[in-house]
Amino acid sequence: MRVAAVDCGTNSLRLLVADLDAESGEAVEVERRTTIVRLGQDVDRTGVLAAAALRRTFAALDGYAAIIASLEVAATRVVATSAARDAANREVFLTGARTRLGVPPDIVSGDEEARLSYDGATRGLRPGDDLATPLLVLDIGGGSTEFVMRPEAVGDVMGRSLGIGSVRLTERHLRDDPPTQQQRDAAVTDIDAALDTLELPLAEVNTLVGVAGTTLTMAAMVLDLPAYDRNAVHLARIDTAGLLRAVDAIVAMSVAERRDLAFMHPDRADVIGAGALVLGCVVRRLGLDTLVPSSHDILDAIAWSLAGPRT
């Protein structure tokens, strides 16, 4: 079954076209695209989707629609997250996306977003991957960050979403280039205050699995990759001491210096400092020695949701 999945995040718009075999659980990627559209530009301050952000998003969706049509997919699902949840004028986005893609976007709750992130990150794991449970899946987005785990005492997946995304925190605190120490401290205070409200048994976590652009980029930095390679970072073991040094380094850089890094997506360079601060705060709080990045995430789960419930 060939399906198309579209993830409309606060910072990035992503497309996956894949051939899924529900019986074997195998997926063959046909097309995967990421476009930085910054749909959530200024939403934290204004409460609405900016006209320029909508134009960028609709232009990218036009391109995705053409790809989907050319690849003759059987089903398409579009999921929108933090920016669309928070915007008073979300109907403009919903109408525009439906017109272009032919299906209405699903604006998922933060908890559902977290569950999808967990499903995407863990679906491809095999017994030989040897990851100690319980796992905590961390998805740092532009508008929010999702945390999800399956505590042994509960048995079911527990997901939570906090409003500490990279775009939101950059707009709120990191206004200088590079940000001042006072701005960094204010962002960390904001992040730690949000983490204090997280109702998950973090003391039980044995493995931290990180998904999405911030974590994968920071993993590439620790690994000193000559260019970004999603296969090279997937399920690598990242030493958290080295990761925290990388967080300090990336936050202290100017946007121009970040763009010069071979593994950096140029349109992510202005907000990755805030995302790195979130990652650093979570890593310090957990106290684990390693981070395991996964290149499978909510986008993969959106695709698999079209094949029916997970068995």
N, C-alpha and C positions, 0 to 999 in steps of 0.2 A: 504494500500500500504506500503510494507516494503522497506525502503530506508537506504542507508549508506551515511554519510557525513564525510568528512575528512578535517580538518583545519590544514594546514601546516604553522605554525607561525614561528617567528624568534627564539623563545625559546622552545615552546612546539608543539608537534604533537598530534592531538586529533581525536578520532573516536566516532561517534554516529551512532548506528543502532536503528531505531525507526519504529514503525507501526503508520502510519498517517491516520487519517480520515478527508479528505478534507471537507466533509459536516459539521461535528460537530466542526472541528478545534481542535480535541483532538489528543494528541500524547502519545504513550506508549513506553517508553524506553525499548529496548531489551538489548543493550550493550552500555556502555560509557567508554572510555579509555583515559587516558592522559599519554604521555611519553615525558619527557624532553630530547630533542635531540640537542638543541642549534644549529639549522640549520644556524643561522646567526652569528656563531662564527667568529669574526674578519672581518666581511663584511664591517663594518664602516671604518676600516683602510685599507683593501686590495682591496675592491670592488669585491671580488669573494667568492664563497662558498668554504670553506676549504674541503680538501679530507676527513679528519676525520669526519667532520660534515655530509658530504654526506653519509659516511659509517654508521654512527649512524642512520641517517634518513632512509636509505634504509633498514636497519635491522628491524627497527620498522614497516616500511611499509610492509615488508614481513609478519610480524605477523598480521598486520591489514588485509592484503589480505586473509590470512587463515581464520580469523574470518568472514569476509564478505562472503567468499565462503561457509562456514559452515552454515551460517544463511539464505542463499538463498534469497538475497535481489533482488528487482525488478529493482532498479536503484541506481547508485552511482555518487556522485559529489565530486570532490576534489578542494579545493580552497587554493591558496598560496598567501601570503601577503608580508610584507615588505622585508624580506630577499631575496625572489625570485625576487621581483621588482627591487631591488638595485644591484643584482649580474650580472656581465658581462657574467658569465658562467652558467646562469640559464638553458640553454638547457640541460646540463648534468643532472640537477635535473628533468626537465620535462620529459626527455626520461626515466630515471630510474623509476620515479613514474608511468608513463604510462605503462611501461613494467610490473610492479608489480600489478597494480590495474586495468588495462584494459581500463582506461579512461584517457584522457589528462587533467592535472590540469588546472584550470582557474587562471591565475595571475590577480587578481583584482586590480583596482586602489585604492588609498587611500580613495577617496570619496565613491567608491562602498563598500569598507570594512566598512566604517562608517555607511552607510545605512543598510548593513547586520547586523551590531551590534545592530542598533536601532530596526530593525525588530525582531531580536531574543530576545532582552531584553523586548520589549513591547508586543509581541504577546500573552503571557500568562497572561497579566494583566487583571483584572476584575474591574467593577465599584466599588465593595466593597473594593478594595485595597486602595482607597481614596488617590491617589497621585495627588497633585496639578500640573496643567499644566501651562506653557510649561515644559516638561521634558528635561533635558540634559542627554544623555547617554554617559558615559565615558568608553572607552575601552583602558586600558593601556597594550600595548603589549611589545614584546621584542625589536622590531625595531622602532615602531611608536606608537603613541597614537591617537585614533580616538574620535572625538567629534561630536555629532549629535543631532539635536533638530528639533522641528516643531514649528517655531514662529507663533503666532496667526495672525499676520498681513500678513504672507506669505501663510500659509495653507499647504505648502508642506514641506517635510523633507529636511533639510540642513545639509550636512555632510562635515567635514573637517578632514584632517589627518596631523599630525605634526611629524617630525622625532625625537621624544624624548621618545624612548622606554627604558625599563629597561636594556637590554643587551647593547644597544648602549651607554647609559650614563655611565654604569659601566665601560665599556672598555675605554671610553673617559676620565672619570674623577676619578672614585672611585677605584684607583689602590691599595691602602693600605688596610690592614685588621686589625682593622676596619679603615674606611677612615678618613683622617685628616679633621679638620674643614675647612681648605683651600680648600680641594677637594670637600667637601659638598657645600661650598659656590659657587665654580665654577660650579657645577652641577645645583644649584638653579638659578644662573645667566643665564645659558644656557636655562633652562626650562622657566623662566620668559620671556626671549627674544623671544622664540618661541610662548608663549601664547600671547604676544603683537601683533603678526601677525594674530591671530585667528579672522577671519571675521564672527563672529556670535554675535547676540545680547544677550550676557551673562546677562545683567542687567534684562532681562525678565524672566530668569530661576527661577522657583519656587521649582523644585525638581531635585536633582542630583541622577541619577541611575548609579551605578558603576558595571561593569561586568568584568569577567576574573580574573586570579589568584592573581594578586597583591591586588586588592580591596577586594576580598573574603577572602584572608588570613589576611589582616589587620582588616577586620570586625570580623573574628574569634578571633583575638588578643584582640580587644576591648571587645568582649563578654566573654572573658576568657574561651573559650571552652576547655574541656579536650582532645579533638581530633577534627580534621577537620570534619565538618558535613555540606555539601552543603545545606541540607534542613533547618538546624538551621539558617544559615546566609541569606537564600533567603528571600528578602523583609523585613528583620529586619530593625528597625530604629536605626541607629548608630549616637550617639551624636558626632558632629564634634570636640568639644573641647577635648573629650576623644580620638578621632581619631588622632588629631594633637599631643597629648602626646605620643600616640603609634608610630606615625611616627618618632618622635625624638628618642624614645627608640630603635626602630628597626635599625635605621641608625647608632646609636652609638655602636651596638653590633658587635662582631666578627662573621664570618661565622659559626664557631663552636657553638657559643652561640645561633645563630638563628636555627641551625639544632637541638638543644636540645629542642626547643619549640614543644609541643605536636601536634600542628595544622599545623606545617610547612612541606611542601614538601621538602625533603632534597636537591633535585636538583634545587630548586628555591632560596635557602638560600643565594647564592652568588650574586644574582642580585636584590633581593627584596628591598634592601635599596634604589636603584635608582628609582624603581617603586614607592616606598612609598614617595619619594621626589616629584615626579610628582603629586601624589594624594594630598599631602599636599599643593602644590602650587595652584592646582585647587580649593581645598576647601577654602583656604584663599581668593582667588580671588572672589569666588562666595559669600562668607559670609553667607551661609546658616547654620541653626542649626543642620540639620541632613543629613545623607547620606543613601540612600537605595540601598543595594547590591542586584543584581539579579544573580541567578545561571544559567539563560538562556541567551544565547549570540549568537555570530555569528555562532557557530556550529549548533544551533537549526534552525537558518535562512537558512543555507546551506541545511539542511534536507528538510525544508518546500519549498525551491525553486524547489525541484523535484516534488512537488505536484501541481505546477502551480501558477499563480499570486495570491497575497493575495486579498481577497475580503472584 
